[in-house]
Every structure is written in structure tokens, then in C-alpha cells.
Amino acid sequence: MSRSRRPGSGRSVRRSASLRRPAQSVDYHKETAAPAIAADGLPPLREVIRRHGLRADKRLGQNFLMDLNLTRRIARAAGPFDDIDLVLEIGPGPGGLTRALLMEGAPKVVAIERDERPLAALQEIAAHYPGRLEVIHGDALTFDAISAFAGRRVRVAANLPYNIGTRLLVRWLTDGPWPPWWRSLTLMFQQEVAERITARPGDAAYGSLSVLTRWRTDARILFRLPAHAFTPSPKVASALVRIEPRTAVEPEISCEDLESVLRPAFAQRRKMLRRTLASISDDPQALLRAAGIAPTARAEELDVEDFARLALLRSRA
């Protein structure tokens, strides 16, 4: 307990611990009085959204991050930026993460936005950072990054729209030559998807996406965010995932060969592989023995290297 003197007396008064101010917890969803100008010299994001009449569209999987301190934390996690030419951002919306990336030193941001409504707000950011922001009105699923960024050093950072996040990741993991056109992916996913991406054998979330990711990359969850960090609040929590490519991948197999094994193996993940692989092999038990895998093993027990050996042997059969 602390002591204080009562005014006008020489006696000390004990102050009950119960009367002390409790520690404050951060509530990202709570409306707070915002300064007229944010730390980057632009209006606060809530003011931008109000002025442009923006509202997150569930059909596009949009959930906005409003706290500039939080988006700056994400931007710092996406670095370093001194060894690259640009950052690719998908679905910038009103530009919360875009502004953070530019504040934290990204030499240039290329932002692809399908929704035309926030384009005016993004152009205001571009005017504030001359020559450092390029906004492309288009669909990230059809954007040819390999051609667009040939010979350039790129990192990807995005609060991905929930409805296209997994499809984009699979495309970036499988399209084109390896090493890929990107140096790192720092991506926000629903927590369940993030756990599938980073899962290991024996984990409940372990599946074909886990194997496909860990086959040629190192992936880890950096931190998690509660639903109320977003506006509007989704029904689930989210997590930021960092993915970095490995240059040496053994054995050398194609994505198609690996996926041809993963599909039947995880279609019935708790069944023995001698049964699930019967759809792709006339003698699945011989295939498994040649790969050094027990015929009674199940997909959820195998590591990435096991699946790679199976894919290699099948491709040679």
C-alpha cells in the first residue's frame, strides 16, 4: 500500500490497493478520439474512411486494420526493406498497411486493389509519397507477378482478403521456377488457415497445405490478432505468417507430382496409405516400401520428405 499525506495534517493516510487504477488493456475496436493528423502526416484512417464513404465488403473478404501502430508492427515484420526494390501488397483497402509500409522504409509499394471504391483514398497516399506508391486496379488472382517483377527484388506483405488468401498462397508456392520471384511472404490469414500452413506431422491441422508450404519454404506464425482488432470484426481470430523460400530443395520433383500424391493421401487422412494410394498406384504397398514407408502408415504421420520420395518414385514408375 502507498502512503499520502492528507492536506492540512501531518498524518499519513493509507490508500487501499483496491482504489488504485487498474492496468489498461488495449481494445483495437474501441472508438477513440483521433488526432487531426496521424504520425505520417495524413488524416487518421477513420477520417479517410468517413470522408470517402468506405465500408468493408464481406463479398470481397474485407476486414480493415484501423490502428496505425498495429499496421506498423506488421510492416516491420515484413522487412527488411534495404535489400529489395519493392513490396507487393494485395487488397490495401483504405491504405492502413500501405501507409505503414511506406513509413517503415519500403522503397516502393505496388498495391493491387480489385475494389474501385478505395482508389481515391489510395491516390491521396500516392500524392503524399511521390514515386513510392503504384496502385493497380485489378484482380490479384490473375495478376502476372512473374512477368511484372522480372529482375526485381520483391517482398510481399498483405492483410489478405479472406476469400482468396489460400488460393493466392498456393499459386505463389507453385507457379514458375524456383527460387520464386518473391523473397518473403508476410501475410495475414484466419488463424485456422495459419495453423494449417505451419502445422507439422501429428498436428490436428496438418494436411496437404502444410506439406505444400513446408516442401520448399520455412513458415512460422509471428503473432496472433483477436477478431476485434479488425473493422468489422470477423467471427474468428487471425495470425500473421512469415514464409521464406529455401534455395535447395531435394529431391527435385514437380508441383504436379507432389500434389498428385497429396490429394488421395489426405482425402481420407486417417486411413492407411496402402488403401488411399490405390487410386494412383497398381501396387501401393510396393510403392510405400520403396519409399521406406510402412504400408500401415497414415498421411497425418508422414513428413514432407516422405511425400517427396513417394512423388519422385511415382513419377519414375
Secondary structure, 3 states (H helix, E strand, C coil): CEEEECCCCCCEEEECHHHCCCCCCCCCCCCCCCCCCCCCCCCCHHHHHHHHCCCCCHHHCCCEECCHHHHHHHHHHHCCCCCCCEEEEECCCCCHHHHHHHHCCCCCEEEEECCCCCHHHHHHHHHHCCCCEEEEECCCCCCCHHHHCCCCCEEEEEECCCCCHHHHHHHHHHCCCCCCCEEEEEEEEEHHHHHHHHCCCCCCCCCHHHHHHHHHEEEEEEEEECHHHEECCCCCCEEEEEEEECCCCCCCCCHHHHHHHHHHHHHCCCCEHHHHHHHCCCCHHHHHHHCCCCCCCEHHHCCHHHHHHHHHHHHHC
